[in-house]
Amino acid sequence: MFDVKLVVQVKLLPTAEQAEALESTLHQLNQAASQVSQLAFHTKTLGVHGLRRRVYGELKATGLGAQQAQHVIKKVVDAYTSLRGLIRNGRLTGRRRRRAESEPIIFRPKAAHPFDDRCLSWLHDARTVSIWTVRGRVKDITFTGSPDQLKALAAYRQGESDLLLRDGTWYLIATCEIPEARLETDPDGWIGVDRGIVNLATTSDGINYSGQKLTGYRRKMARVRAELQAKGTKSARRKLKRRAKRERRFATQTNHVIANEIVADAQRTGRGIAVEELAGIRDRVRLWPSQRATLSSWPFHQLGEFLAYKARRAGVAFVEVDPAYTSQMCPNRWCGHTARGNRPTRDSFRCGSCGFAGPADHIAALNVARRASAVWAFVNMPNEPAVASGLSASRAGHPDRTERRKPRASALGR
């Protein structure tokens, strides 16, 4: 059994006086972190021990407690470690890389800051926290969240919690390590899930999660974004950043709702969940220029990730299968005819051999579910030697197994 790491975010409801103390604390801590960062950059001291010898006494002299001084130092070291990782992995290149390497990291006055259990106490029964600030210990700060979040927080919270001020609202972000439920290794069938743009998700049961609302919202945001980009002022750029964050939160919430419903249905019926493997989708499909931005920004992968970790928490089997021809292949077991002509339009399917017809997304989901059975059976074969494939054991809901290469699901499913 393995633990699932879950990030829980709760909202703080401080009084005006409490909020002022929290804001002063964030400002002073981030100002101290920026000063330490400049020293670390110019002296090339990027290790915790070396930096502690140089600045620990000075941080204590400014009024920071021992724990907060340690957190400021570690925050700076972690920031430079992350920067080096971005450069090493090729995610920061060209002018952005040269700029990042030519000047020290500066922390925003309202950037998040970690607090451990010595500086932050959770009182779950009263739903309040007590936190260290530069103005002394502030007690009885009310927090709120969804029932599931509060339950997980009380039972499984581990390590530090981050204090964050975003758009005028205070949050605490904590990591919870939740034990996995016992995995159902012999599922009673599969729920195939086809992901798309017009329909965010369609299941093999015929349930359709329309993307119309999200599409309309994004089109509206695109119009507003174009207007703000045309202005090009600092105020317009600030608004663009806020709207981008709002759009991501809206899409994330939509994906959470869809994933919760699918996983709950699978758990209730004893079935597993199968999705198409979308790696390399941008290279496989041909799109009009107007469609490329939609595909690049659409949260396909996020929905798959939500389904995967929620399935693990619930003990539901989860697999990814080869997406090749899922919307062009007849799902009838005695037919299986595959041809581009089987899909005369985007929304419809009609088999040119046996005449089987239906919505194209539903047909694709049926084929995904059909391939899942073969993939799951192969992945769970005992002592199977590694062979060439496109599926690993970790993708099939077995993170504790050594990754093994498997035959592609499309060959097994036809």
Order of alpha helices (4+ residues) and beta strands (2+ residues): beta-alpha-alpha-alpha-alpha-beta-beta-beta-beta-alpha-beta-beta-beta-beta-beta-alpha-alpha-beta-alpha-alpha-alpha-beta-beta-beta-alpha-alpha
